[in-house]
Amino acid sequence: MLLIHCPYCEEDRSELEFRAAGEAHIARPENIAEISDEAFAEYFFLRDNPKGLIYERWRHMNGCGRFFNAVRHTVTDDFVTTYKAGLPKPDLSPAPVAQAVETFEATESDAQ
């Protein structure tokens, strides 16, 4: 089971209490009624899907009910950090990310 840290409740809680809400830091077009259909489709439907770090919105459904942002590694599924909605993307040193990947690779090789 994953534990996710809610930056509002300031507690690590079970993943079952949370719901993913898509990519974080998406800039809404200023005048959405005047953009082309192609630009609207790109804004509304297309999202990044990197192998590595991703910035996501999450909601603590069975807790405070608030939205927050998280940095998650898509290979290891580890949460590098969580932070309150409205704050800018955090500066991340490569150390936590490298450690998460190293742990995942060690676990995978032990399983084989």
C-alpha positions as CSV (number, residue, x, y, z in Angstrom):
1,M,0.0,0.0,0.0
2,L,1.2,3.5,-0.8
3,L,1.3,6.2,1.8
4,I,0.7,9.7,0.5
5,H,1.5,12.8,2.5
6,C,-1.3,15.4,2.6
7,P,0.3,18.8,2.9
8,Y,-2.9,20.2,4.5
9,C,-3.5,17.5,7.1
10,E,0.2,17.1,7.5
11,E,-0.1,13.3,7.7
12,D,0.8,10.3,5.7
13,R,-2.4,8.4,4.8
14,S,-3.4,5.4,2.7
15,E,-3.6,5.8,-1.0
16,L,-7.2,4.7,-0.7
17,E,-8.1,8.1,0.7
18,F,-6.9,10.0,-2.4
19,R,-7.9,10.4,-6.0
20,A,-5.7,11.5,-8.9
21,A,-6.9,14.6,-10.7
22,G,-4.6,14.9,-13.7
23,E,-1.6,16.9,-14.5
24,A,-0.7,19.9,-12.4
25,H,0.3,23.4,-13.6
26,I,-1.9,23.4,-16.7
27,A,-2.3,27.0,-17.9
28,R,-5.9,27.7,-19.0
29,P,-6.2,29.8,-22.2
30,E,-7.1,33.4,-21.4
31,N,-10.1,33.6,-23.8
32,I,-11.1,30.0,-24.3
33,A,-14.1,30.9,-26.5
34,E,-11.9,32.4,-29.2
35,I,-9.3,29.6,-29.5
36,S,-9.4,27.1,-32.4
37,D,-10.9,23.6,-32.0
38,E,-7.4,22.2,-32.4
39,A,-6.0,24.4,-29.6
40,F,-8.9,23.6,-27.3
41,A,-8.5,19.8,-27.9
42,E,-4.7,20.2,-27.1
43,Y,-5.5,22.1,-23.9
44,F,-8.4,19.9,-22.8
45,F,-7.3,16.4,-23.8
46,L,-3.5,16.1,-24.4
47,R,-1.3,15.6,-21.4
48,D,2.4,14.7,-20.8
49,N,3.1,11.1,-20.0
50,P,6.8,11.0,-19.2
51,K,8.9,8.2,-18.0
52,G,10.2,9.8,-14.8
53,L,8.9,12.7,-12.8
54,I,5.5,14.0,-13.3
55,Y,3.6,16.9,-11.5
56,E,0.1,15.9,-10.7
57,R,-3.0,17.2,-8.9
58,W,-4.4,15.0,-6.2
59,R,-7.5,15.3,-3.9
60,H,-7.7,14.0,-0.3
61,M,-11.2,12.6,-0.8
62,N,-11.6,10.8,2.6
63,G,-9.8,13.5,4.6
64,C,-9.7,17.2,4.3
65,G,-11.2,17.1,0.8
66,R,-8.6,19.6,-0.6
67,F,-6.6,19.5,-3.8
68,F,-2.9,19.5,-3.6
69,N,0.0,18.9,-6.0
70,A,2.5,16.0,-6.0
71,V,5.7,15.0,-7.7
72,R,5.6,11.3,-8.5
73,H,8.0,9.1,-10.3
74,T,6.1,7.1,-13.0
75,V,8.4,4.2,-13.0
76,T,8.7,3.5,-9.3
77,D,5.3,5.1,-8.3
78,D,7.1,6.8,-5.4
79,F,5.9,10.3,-4.3
80,V,9.0,12.5,-4.2
81,T,7.1,15.4,-2.6
82,T,3.7,16.9,-2.1
83,Y,2.8,20.6,-1.8
84,K,-0.2,22.9,-1.4
85,A,-2.2,23.9,-4.5
86,G,-1.3,27.3,-5.9
87,L,2.4,27.0,-5.0
88,P,5.0,26.9,-7.8
89,K,6.8,23.7,-8.9
90,P,9.4,22.8,-6.3
91,D,13.1,22.8,-7.2
92,L,14.1,19.2,-7.0
93,S,17.6,17.9,-6.5
94,P,18.3,14.7,-8.4
95,A,19.2,12.8,-5.2
96,P,15.6,11.7,-4.1
97,V,14.8,10.7,-7.7
98,A,18.0,8.7,-8.1
99,Q,17.4,7.0,-4.7
100,A,13.8,6.1,-5.7
101,V,14.9,4.5,-9.0
102,E,17.8,2.7,-7.3
103,T,15.4,1.2,-4.7
104,F,12.9,0.1,-7.4
105,E,15.7,-1.5,-9.5
106,A,17.0,-3.4,-6.4
107,T,13.5,-4.6,-5.6
108,E,12.9,-5.8,-9.2
109,S,16.2,-7.7,-9.3
110,D,15.4,-9.4,-6.0
111,A,12.0,-10.5,-7.3
112,Q,13.6,-12.3,-10.2
